[in-house]
Amino acid sequence: MTTSTDPLLSVKNLRVRYVSSRGVMDAVRGVSFDLGREKLAIVGESGSGKSTVGRALLKLLPGSAKVTADTCRFEGTHLLDLSPKAMRKVRGHRISMILQDPKYSLNPLMTVGEQVAEAYRVHHPGARAEARERALAQLAAVKIRDPEHVYGLYPHEISGGMGQRVMIAMMLIPDPALIIADEPTSALDVTVRMQVLAILDDLVKERGLGLIFISHDLNLVKSFCDRVLIMYAGQVVEELKGSELDEAKHPYSRGLLASLPRLGERRERLSVLERKPEWLIEGASR
């Protein structure tokens, strides 16, 4: 049982190791953080381990992955101790995940409304009529202007931006306390991206949710998220407020920032990101 002062999620010394015939690979090494009802970004290069952290929390990694943690506690429950059956009651219900591209996540053989309603019925069996009403209400909540019409459309009949809104509606209809959003806006144009972010921001504030926002986009998380974890080679190298991202101290963080092009600023050449061997040593990077 959690109290109002407890973090929604507490992770201490999370590790993910893959063991195969080719050897052992440590994908996540000693990651620790607490999450309240706020927006926490996890950023880094491809392969830094940020998406693996999100999937480890939901126990969505393949069988070759060994996941351990001193603490991985959500709403008073240690997630890694849950059986598969118990985890299914948490996954999608109390913790939802929004994926990057809806065209790969939505079933092409079902209408989008049926898929949103199904996400409700999974946790409320038999409530078909209620599920439809809740699905329509949830589509309206994500700023879809004609929910009745969109309910009956198939995924190929909607735009990428609307598909992402449908995905958000699907993940929110079970009434989760925590959302893990893995690159939820990277496939969208700038205007639609800002609309989707505004929806997420409103939902976090109105419903008091916790949001883990996984992204490559430093400029985006700087303005959108409350706090930022910067990952390199499976480790968190720096943690700071989103508004203070430009003040990052670690050389890797500074390198990420320096490699970004900026409007109105002329540079002969963008900086090349440096990677020092000593940063690979666990604990040495912080």
Summary of the structure (lengths in Angstrom):
residues: 286
radius of gyration: 19.6
end to end distance: 32.8
largest distance: 63.0
contacts: 882
relative contact order: 0.16
helix: 38%
strand: 24%
